[in-house]
Amino acid sequence: MGVQQRIINVLIALDQLAWVLLTLGRGHPDETISAAAWRMEQQGKIAGRVFRPLVDLLFRPIEKDHCYKAWLSEVQRAQLPSVYRG
């Protein structure tokens, strides 16, 4: 595993921790803020309708549709090591 992948892993872990802290422990512990924003928007929740556009705007210089891609990554279990993917 290269240095770049290690940095990405740490950033994902911090994002997941931030989500759990922001929700006072009610958030899914392995869900990122971006994925949660997409999920909540699809569920019609006000928080999703507020946060999803803000997060996507923040990540716009890096990638388009960041929250959707983060949610899709969660659904496809892309962050899991291959030994856990069955």
Backbone hydrogen bonds, N-H to C=O, Kabsch-Sander energy under -0.5 kcal/mol:
donor,donor_aa,acceptor,acceptor_aa,energy
6,R,2,G,-1.9
7,I,3,V,-2.3
8,I,4,Q,-2.3
9,N,5,Q,-2.5
10,V,6,R,-2.2
11,L,7,I,-2.4
12,I,8,I,-2.5
13,A,9,N,-2.3
14,L,10,V,-2.4
15,D,11,L,-2.2
16,Q,12,I,-2.5
17,L,13,A,-2.3
18,A,14,L,-2.7
19,W,15,D,-2.1
20,V,16,Q,-2.1
21,L,17,L,-2.5
22,L,18,A,-2.9
23,T,19,W,-1.7
24,L,21,L,-1.4
25,G,20,V,-3.2
26,R,23,T,-1.6
31,E,28,H,-1.9
36,A,32,T,-2.4
37,A,33,I,-2.4
38,W,34,S,-2.0
39,R,35,A,-2.6
40,M,36,A,-2.9
41,E,37,A,-2.1
42,Q,38,W,-2.3
43,Q,39,R,-1.4
44,G,41,E,-1.5
45,K,40,M,-2.5
49,R,45,K,-1.8
50,V,46,I,-1.6
51,F,47,A,-3.2
52,R,48,G,-2.0
54,L,50,V,-1.1
55,V,51,F,-3.0
56,D,52,R,-2.6
57,L,53,P,-2.2
58,L,54,L,-2.2
59,F,55,V,-2.1
60,R,56,D,-0.8
60,R,57,L,-0.6
62,I,59,F,-1.8
63,E,59,F,-2.7
66,H,63,E,-0.5
69,K,65,D,-2.3
70,A,66,H,-2.5
71,W,67,C,-2.5
72,L,68,Y,-2.8
73,S,69,K,-2.2
74,E,70,A,-1.8
75,V,71,W,-2.5
76,Q,72,L,-2.6
77,R,74,E,-1.0
78,A,73,S,-2.6
80,L,77,R,-1.1
84,Y,81,P,-2.2
85,R,82,S,-1.0
